[in-house]
Amino acid sequence: MSHTAAIPGPAKPADDEVPRPNASDVVPTLGRARAFTTRIDMRSHEDAGVRAALRRGVGKDLDAVPFMHRFVASWLTDEQTRNRDVQRAYYTVASLIAAQRRDQYAAAKNQAQTKDDPAGGPDQDAPGPQNDPGSAAKRNPPRSLGHAFADGVLKGGQGSGLRETSAETRLNLLTRQSVDGLHRHLPGAVRQLRERDVEVDWARLLVDLCQWRRRSATIKRIWLQDYHRTLQKDGERRARAQDDHHSDDAGDTENTDA
């Protein structure tokens, strides 16, 4: 008598097993990220209590920042609340924004520009692309942390920038980090940039942090490429300007001799 072995069917998930959301469901679009960072910037500028609550979260774990939930939690979707990396990215970026000097907030700079040119700013109450976060992302191309460190080096000509060796060392250190290491080192790196008034694209940083565990190799490459390409382009620009200057001097000499 022959016995035929039964082929087992697919395993059934446990009743309490929660399916992992797709990356596209949890990583915010750049427009959504920019809406969040713009709002945090504005609230931090306008309200000292909000600023203090968010700033207290710098360098802390998600479970140690109960004072931040009021201002961050409502921005998270149900899927995002099941992804610790994404939650952590939102809270880290919010705390770093709040830790800036008051005069460094984008809202503060917009206020200053409006005072200088009352008729020059966009009408905030009027419908149009200026109030669309997605449109803002298109008008202002995202800039990676590599761009920011290169900008810090380029400020060296003004006497307030980063030394190139220091900037490259710090950037390379960041790119070698795990998720935990990156969140641990970011506050010091961002403070180094902001102390020199280097702009950080908070929305781009938020998106990168959300994806670090899954796409860190790609993000690291982009940061380093952006850093070196920005410095190279500036060097080429200065070389062309110097050549043009020498050409003008040579032309003036020939005219004088004539």
C-alpha positions as CSV (number, residue, x, y, z in Angstrom):
1,M,0.0,0.0,0.0
2,S,1.5,3.3,-1.1
3,H,1.3,6.5,0.8
4,T,1.5,9.9,-0.9
5,A,3.1,12.6,1.3
6,A,1.0,15.6,1.5
7,I,2.6,18.8,0.2
8,P,2.3,21.5,2.9
9,G,0.5,24.7,1.9
10,P,1.8,28.2,2.5
11,A,2.2,29.1,6.2
12,K,-0.5,31.2,7.6
13,P,0.5,34.4,9.3
14,A,-0.1,34.7,13.0
15,D,-3.3,36.4,14.0
16,D,-1.3,39.3,15.6
17,E,1.2,39.6,12.8
18,V,1.1,43.1,11.2
19,P,2.1,43.2,7.6
20,R,5.1,45.5,6.9
21,P,4.0,48.5,4.9
22,N,5.7,49.2,1.6
23,A,8.4,51.8,1.6
24,S,6.3,54.0,-0.7
25,D,3.6,54.0,2.0
26,V,5.8,55.3,4.8
27,V,8.5,57.6,3.2
28,P,7.0,61.1,2.8
29,T,7.1,62.8,-0.5
30,L,9.5,65.8,-0.7
31,G,6.4,68.1,-0.8
32,R,4.9,66.5,2.4
33,A,8.3,66.6,4.1
34,R,8.7,70.3,3.2
35,A,5.2,71.1,4.5
36,F,6.2,69.5,7.8
37,T,9.5,71.2,8.2
38,T,8.1,74.6,7.2
39,R,5.4,74.2,9.9
40,I,7.9,73.2,12.6
41,D,10.1,76.1,11.6
42,M,7.2,78.5,11.8
43,R,5.9,77.2,15.2
44,S,9.4,77.2,16.7
45,H,9.9,80.8,15.6
46,E,6.6,82.1,16.8
47,D,6.2,80.2,20.1
48,A,8.9,79.9,22.7
49,G,7.1,77.1,24.4
50,V,7.0,75.0,21.2
51,R,10.6,75.8,20.6
52,A,11.7,74.7,24.0
53,A,9.6,71.5,23.9
54,L,11.0,70.4,20.5
55,R,14.6,71.5,21.3
56,R,14.6,69.2,24.4
57,G,14.3,66.3,22.1
58,V,17.8,66.7,20.5
59,G,19.7,63.5,20.7
60,K,17.0,61.6,22.6
61,D,15.1,58.4,21.9
62,L,11.5,58.3,20.8
63,D,10.4,57.0,24.1
64,A,12.1,59.9,26.0
65,V,10.4,62.8,24.2
66,P,6.7,62.9,25.5
67,F,6.8,66.7,25.2
68,M,7.2,66.5,21.4
69,H,4.2,64.3,20.5
70,R,1.8,67.2,20.5
71,F,3.6,68.8,17.7
72,V,4.8,65.9,15.6
73,A,2.4,62.9,16.0
74,S,-0.4,64.4,14.0
75,W,1.9,64.5,10.9
76,L,2.4,60.7,11.0
77,T,0.1,58.4,9.0
78,D,-1.1,55.1,10.5
79,E,1.5,53.2,8.4
80,Q,4.3,55.5,9.6
81,T,3.5,54.9,13.2
82,R,4.4,51.3,12.6
83,N,7.8,52.2,11.3
84,R,10.2,53.3,14.0
85,D,12.8,54.6,11.5
86,V,10.3,57.0,9.9
87,Q,9.0,58.2,13.3
88,R,12.5,58.8,14.5
89,A,13.4,60.8,11.4
90,Y,10.4,63.1,12.0
91,Y,11.3,63.7,15.6
92,T,15.0,64.2,15.0
93,V,14.5,66.7,12.3
94,A,11.9,68.6,14.3
95,S,14.3,68.9,17.3
96,L,17.2,70.0,15.0
97,I,15.0,72.7,13.5
98,A,14.0,74.0,16.9
99,A,17.6,74.0,18.1
100,Q,18.6,76.8,15.7
101,R,19.1,80.4,16.8
102,R,15.9,82.4,16.5
103,D,17.2,84.5,13.7
104,Q,18.0,81.4,11.6
105,Y,14.5,80.2,11.2
106,A,13.1,80.6,7.7
107,A,10.1,82.3,9.2
108,A,12.3,84.9,10.8
109,K,14.1,85.6,7.5
110,N,10.8,85.9,5.7
111,Q,9.7,88.4,8.3
112,A,12.8,90.4,7.8
113,Q,12.5,90.4,4.1
114,T,8.8,91.5,4.3
115,K,9.9,94.5,6.5
116,D,12.5,95.5,4.0
117,D,10.2,95.1,1.1
118,P,6.5,95.1,2.3
119,A,5.2,94.8,-1.3
120,G,7.7,92.3,-2.5
121,G,6.6,89.1,-0.8
122,P,3.9,86.7,-2.1
123,D,0.3,87.1,-0.8
124,Q,0.0,84.3,1.7
125,D,-3.8,84.4,1.6
126,A,-4.0,84.3,-2.1
127,P,-4.5,80.9,-3.9
128,G,-1.6,79.9,-6.1
129,P,1.5,77.8,-6.4
130,Q,3.4,79.6,-3.6
131,N,1.1,77.8,-1.1
132,D,1.6,74.4,-2.6
133,P,4.4,72.4,-0.9
134,G,4.9,70.3,-4.0
135,S,5.3,73.4,-6.1
136,A,7.8,74.8,-3.6
137,A,9.8,71.7,-3.9
138,K,10.0,72.2,-7.7
139,R,11.0,75.8,-7.4
140,N,13.7,75.0,-4.8
141,P,15.6,71.9,-5.9
142,P,16.4,69.6,-2.9
143,R,19.9,69.9,-1.6
144,S,21.6,67.1,0.3
145,L,23.7,67.2,3.4
146,G,26.7,66.9,1.0
147,H,25.7,70.3,-0.6
148,A,25.5,71.8,2.9
149,F,29.0,70.7,3.9
150,A,30.4,72.1,0.6
151,D,28.6,75.4,1.3
152,G,30.3,75.5,4.7
153,V,33.7,75.1,3.0
154,L,32.9,77.8,0.5
155,K,32.1,80.2,3.3
156,G,35.7,79.9,4.3
157,G,36.5,82.8,1.9
158,Q,34.3,84.9,4.1
159,G,36.3,83.9,7.2
160,S,33.5,82.0,8.8
161,G,33.4,78.7,7.0
162,L,34.6,75.2,7.6
163,R,38.1,73.9,6.9
164,E,37.9,71.5,4.0
165,T,39.6,68.7,5.9
166,S,37.2,69.2,8.8
167,A,34.1,69.2,6.6
168,E,35.2,66.1,4.6
169,T,36.1,64.2,7.8
170,R,32.7,65.0,9.4
171,L,30.8,64.0,6.2
172,N,32.7,60.8,5.8
173,L,32.0,59.9,9.5
174,L,28.3,60.4,8.9
175,T,28.3,58.2,5.8
176,R,29.8,55.3,7.8
177,Q,27.0,55.2,10.4
178,S,24.2,52.8,11.1
179,V,20.8,54.3,11.7
180,D,21.5,54.6,15.5
181,G,25.0,56.1,14.8
182,L,23.6,58.6,12.3
183,H,21.0,59.9,14.7
184,R,23.7,60.1,17.4
185,H,26.2,62.1,15.3
186,L,23.7,64.4,13.4
187,P,23.1,67.0,16.2
188,G,26.9,67.8,16.3
189,A,27.2,67.9,12.5
190,V,24.1,70.1,12.0
191,R,25.3,72.4,14.9
192,Q,28.6,72.8,13.1
193,L,26.8,73.9,9.9
194,R,24.3,76.2,11.5
195,E,26.9,77.9,13.7
196,R,28.3,79.1,10.4
197,D,24.9,80.0,9.0
198,V,25.0,77.2,6.4
199,E,21.5,76.4,5.2
200,V,20.3,72.8,5.7
201,D,17.5,71.4,3.5
202,W,15.4,69.9,6.4
203,A,12.9,68.3,4.0
204,R,15.6,66.5,2.1
205,L,17.3,65.4,5.3
206,L,14.0,64.1,6.6
207,V,13.4,61.9,3.5
208,D,17.0,60.6,3.6
209,L,16.7,59.7,7.3
210,C,13.5,57.8,6.6
211,Q,15.3,55.7,4.0
212,W,18.7,55.3,5.6
213,R,18.3,51.6,6.7
214,R,17.1,50.5,3.2
215,R,19.0,52.9,0.9
216,S,22.0,54.1,2.9
217,A,24.5,53.1,0.2
218,T,22.8,55.2,-2.4
219,I,22.3,58.2,0.0
220,K,25.9,58.1,1.1
221,R,27.1,58.1,-2.5
222,I,24.8,61.1,-3.3
223,W,26.0,63.1,-0.3
224,L,29.7,62.5,-1.2
225,Q,29.1,63.2,-4.9
226,D,27.2,66.4,-4.1
227,Y,30.0,67.6,-1.8
228,H,32.8,67.1,-4.2
229,R,30.9,68.2,-7.3
230,T,29.9,71.5,-5.6
231,L,33.5,72.3,-4.6
232,Q,34.7,71.4,-8.1
233,K,32.2,73.6,-9.8
234,D,33.1,76.5,-7.6
235,G,36.8,75.9,-8.4
236,E,36.0,75.9,-12.1
237,R,33.9,79.1,-11.7
238,R,36.7,80.9,-9.9
239,A,39.3,79.8,-12.5
240,R,37.1,81.1,-15.3
241,A,36.7,84.4,-13.5
242,Q,40.4,84.7,-13.0
243,D,41.0,84.0,-16.7
244,D,38.5,86.7,-17.6
245,H,40.3,89.1,-15.3
246,H,43.7,88.4,-16.8
247,S,42.2,88.8,-20.3
248,D,40.8,92.2,-19.4
249,D,44.1,93.3,-17.9
250,A,45.9,92.2,-21.0
251,G,43.5,94.1,-23.2
252,D,43.9,97.3,-21.1
253,T,47.7,97.0,-21.4
254,E,47.5,96.7,-25.2
255,N,45.3,99.7,-25.4
256,T,47.7,101.7,-23.2
257,D,50.7,100.7,-25.3
258,A,48.9,101.7,-28.5
